[in-house]
Amino acid sequence: MEPARIAKTMSFCTKEEGGCILVVTAGDMKIDNSKFKGTFGFKAKMPKGEEVEALTGHAIGGVCPFANPEHVTVYLDESLKRFTTVFPAAGSGSSAIELTCGELEALSHAASWVDVCKNVCS
């Protein structure tokens, strides 16, 4: 499996106390801070390691884009669309599931597709 097809689910703090959004990206991408701020209206700030599970219901390494608390909003990055299927984590650091982008969108109840990344090699 190509590492780029491993869908990374990254958590970010929102302006609201205890708020969290998840952005799912292709494995070879990283967040572009200016694109992120332009899209969401706030600076990209990841929660501290010990806060991730409390905010998302999943420990680091197993944060998945589905089965999250109701207050968590999921966004899918356009970088995923170049693949027929991707492999998001499924709740633990050692589990993943193969999904089409359409299945991922439906199962995650994604709010929208966004363009907030750049290639790691850039």
N, C-alpha and C positions, 0 to 999 in steps of 0.2 A: 504494500500500500504506500502510495506517495504521502510523505509527511504533510504536504500542502492540503491534502484531503481530510486531514484530522481537523475538525471544526473546533476552534478554541472558543470557549464561552468565557468572556471577560466581564467582571463586575466593576461597576463604577458608582460612586456616591453621587446622589443628586443634591440639589440645593436644600431640599427638605430634610430635616433631622430624621435619620434612620431610613432615608429613601435610597433606592438602588435600581439601577437599570443593568441589563445584560446585553452585551453586544457579541454576537457570534461571528467569527471571522475565519477565513481560511488559515491553515497552519503556517503558511509562509508570509503572513502579513503582520503588521504592527499598527497600532493606533497612530494616526496623524493628528497631533494636538490641535492644529488650526482647523482642520476639517471637522473634528469632533466638536470644538467650541462653536463653529459656524452652524452645525446641525442641531446641537442640543442647547446652546445658549449658556453653557457653563464649562469650566475647565475640567478636563479628564483627570479625575482623582480616584485611584483605586482604594478600596477599604483596606485596613490593616488585616494581616493574615488571620488573626483571631476573630475578626468581625465578619469574614466572608460567610461562614456557616450560619451565623445568626441572621444575616441578611437574606441569604439565598436558600437556606435549608440543605446546602451541600458543602462538603469540605473542599478546600483547594485541591485541584487535580480531578475532581469529580463533579464540578459545577456543570450542570446540564441545562439546556434551554427549555426544558419542560418539567412539570411537577415542581414548580416554584411557588412560593407564597403569592397570594393575590396582589400584594402591593408591588411586586416586581414586574417591570415591563421589559419585554424582549425585543431586540432589534437584530435584523440579519444584515450583514455587510454584503455588498454587491460582489465582493471577491469570491464568494461561494458559488455564484452562478456559472462559473466556467467549468464546473464539474457536474457530471450526471448524478453522482451520489457522493455524500460526505459522511464522516464518522464523528458525531458529537459524543461527548462523555454521557454515560447513562447513570450517573449518581455516585460513582466511585472512581478512583484513580486507575482501576484495572478493568473498567467496563466501558464499552462503546456500542453503538448501534449504527448500522448502515441505513441511511435515508436519502431519498431524492430531495432536492431543494423544495419541491412542492410539499412533500411529507413533512419536512422540517418546519416549513412555514405554518402548516396546519397544526401540527402537534405542539409547537411552541406558542401558538396563538400570538405570533409576532405582530407588533404594532405596525411595522413597516420595514422595507428594505432601505438601507442607508449606505452612503459612500463615505466612510470615515477612516479608511486605512491606506497604508502605503506598503509597498513590498519591502521585506526585511533587507534586501540587497540594495535598496535605494539610499 
